[in-house]
């Protein structure tokens, strides 16, 4: 049991546990959606004075910010006190491809060193990639009205056609970038 | 009390995102390459069980544990433009940063500090959406 929990979780257990989170949040009368926290943050910082989209009672969303804070602590606990291995069981094809593009730690670390080690802060090209990726995620999540938790998990669980369209969009955009743009970006990074 | 409850749910979610590896940039890359079933399995299992959970909540009119009101699960607004266009933009960012909003917070706790840049930038992206919202097709 302990060994099962401290190894990277298999897909069926991960999926099962996410559905428990969905249930717990619905049971408390709330909804499951992480990206709305970013809107709440804007509102908290006073964006509502300039833009009506952020002019709402952000305190009513305080519960979700608390969930997000918990997620931060959860990541800390899992990485420091639960997980017993650094290696990941990635597919060989993915590892080989990334290796060819100059990413050498696929399967050996949780996130690529080149993007997520502290060296990233002093590499303008990496900074640009992180800024671009984050900006599109934040913009796209609010434009489509939800992210992976709001649309893919909550929306599809409630059999919502709009969420299916959004998830189709997630994959259309993701596939396009992953197959045609990301290789160019990563190769430039490796030089 | 409520704060403790939501904080605990968050901690559990943060652990799940890390331990099931869905917060890993590598897993997102692999998913878009169709090289592994892992991500599809995680999301598919969650949605399969989620459909049953939502069905049971509606069928038996289960009440909220906090205010004893029947649980309301609102429908999404009809339409397609915002979902398709917004979705494509979100997916593009997901493929680059390898993190959607939940995993961003889990990664921050796990000590991958450059994810802070992604979080700040995603907040700016959210602000920019609010700023030009009325000019976009919805």
Interface residues (C-beta under 8 A of the other chain):
Chain A: X5 X8 X9 X10 X11 X12 X13 X14 X15 X16 X17 X18 X19 X20 X21 X22 X23 X24 X25 X26 X27 X28 X29 X31 X34 X35 X37 X38 X39 X41 X42 X47 X51 X53 X54 X63 X64 X66 X67 X68 X69 X70 X71 X72 X73 X74 X75 X76 X77 X78 X79 X82 X83 X88 X90 X91 X93 X94 X97 X98 X106 X107 X110 X111 X112 X115 X116 X117 X118 X120 X121 X126 X127 X129 X130 X131 X132 X133 X134 X135 X136 X137 X138 X139 X140 X141 X142 X143 X144 X145 X146 X147 X148 X149 X151 X152 X153 X154 X155 X156 X157 X158 X159 X160 X161 X162 X163 X165 X166 X167 X168 X169 X170 X171 X172 X173 X174 X175 X176 X177 X178 X179 X181 X182 X185
Chain B: X2 X3 X5 X6 X7 X8 X9 X10 X11 X12 X13 X14 X15 X16 X17 X18 X19 X20 X21 X22 X23 X24 X25 X26 X27 X28 X29 X30 X32 X33 X35 X36 X37 X38 X39 X40 X41 X42 X43 X44 X45 X46 X47 X48 X49 X50 X51 X53 X54 X57 X62 X64 X65 X66 X67 X69 X71 X72 X73 X74 X75 X76 X77 X78 X79 X80 X82 X83 X84 X85 X86 X87 X88 X89 X90 X91 X92 X93 X94 X95 X96 X97 X98 X99 X100 X101 X102 X104 X105 X106 X107 X108 X109 X110 X111 X112 X113 X114 X115 X117 X118 X119 X120 X121 X122 X123 X124 X125 X126 X127 X128 X129 X130 X131 X133 X136
